[in-house]
Amino acid sequence: MGCSAYIGNRCSVTGDGCMFLIPNSKACAETFGEGPDANMERCEECSHFYLEDNKRCCKREPLKFIESQLVKSKYIDEGVICCGAFSK
């Protein structure tokens, strides 16, 4: 499968060369969360998202582990793309 973001020898998403020998939009979305097949519902597009001191935060204060305890925290972990409660 090709990738519609790959034009010529450049990826229009990253502006660089493709990470795959044969451009693959689905693999790019699964591996890097980018490209035309990627889920675009990200925390940054949610009405609950905000930045505080350049840190990603959520008004809903999702649960997370801090010092081995499950607690509510406004900070969003690095690997989190979307909590599933996406709303524009």
Rosetta blueprint (number, residue, H / E / L):
1 M L
2 G L
3 C L
4 S L
5 A L
6 Y E
7 I E
8 G L
9 N L
10 R E
11 C E
12 S L
13 V L
14 T L
15 G L
16 D L
17 G L
18 C L
19 M L
20 F L
21 L L
22 I L
23 P L
24 N L
25 S H
26 K H
27 A H
28 C H
29 A H
30 E H
31 T H
32 F H
33 G L
34 E L
35 G L
36 P L
37 D L
38 A L
39 N L
40 M L
41 E L
42 R L
43 C H
44 E H
45 E H
46 C L
47 S L
48 H L
49 F E
50 Y E
51 L E
52 E E
53 D L
54 N L
55 K E
56 R E
57 C E
58 C E
59 K L
60 R L
61 E L
62 P L
63 L E
64 K E
65 F E
66 I E
67 E L
68 S L
69 Q E
70 L E
71 V E
72 K E
73 S L
74 K L
75 Y E
76 I L
77 D L
78 E L
79 G L
80 V L
81 I L
82 C L
83 C L
84 G L
85 A L
86 F L
87 S L
88 K L
